[in-house]
Amino acid sequence: MSKATDPATLLKGLAQSLSSGAIRVIDLTHTLDPDFPVIVLPPEFGQCARFRMEEVSAYDHRGPAWKWNNFTCSEHTGTHFDAPVHWVSGRDLPDNCVDTIPVDKFVGPACVIDCSDGASKDDDFELTPEIITAWEAEHGQIPEDAWVLMRTDWSKRRGDAYLNMREDGPHSPGPTPEAVRLLVEERGIRGFGTETVGTDAGQGMHYTPPYPAHYILHGAGRYGLQCLNNLDRLPATGALICAAPLKIKQGTGSPLRVLALVTDDGGEP
Ligand code: MN
């Protein structure tokens, strides 16, 4: 093994590059805030809780020298991770909860497919196999065990425009079943991430199977990331993603801080 590729040398170089700014850290996370929308299901189903914070003390009679808060939220509130056990298709898989997923799965490369132009013109924009293969013609084949992130610039929306609810339910972009199958079965991706409230399109219930990203990803033991931010600051290839959920016993998901390491040249080959 040459010195340049010796793991200890690589790790030392990474630390130096982070220190010098040659490698930058980009925050792909929204702030946990009671106003940030959560997914809303039809009223006959149980509902996901928004983030709530309660002050325990603030340098006062409840605690003169310290300030701290209690908070509550769903496992699926804000920028969050979906584990395979989240969906019925992944319920019996091994290591399917956030506390049992091998930790090396929390650090890995990301490919970013820019769908922002299409999503700006069509709230129900679909990521299709044709878009994926066109992306690969430009950037190379998606490597095995990579995150694939669907950029839509949906993270720039505020208030009601984020869920974009209409009488027939939410309208937001997402992948077709064929696109998810290509990514999971032929490319062997680690997971799929979006800027919207779910990995599936707002109208994803109308596909076969319903909610194909959830059904196919989690049925194959793969992961989801939702409510991502700042995907417009990532290169198409070359970013390294750190996405480690909280270690909740048998947890189905977790809010988390998602960080991307990028180089100034964008890491493009
Ligand atoms: Mn979720």
Residues whose N, C-alpha, C, O or C-beta is under 5 A from the ligand:
A	BS01	MN	H76 D82 G253
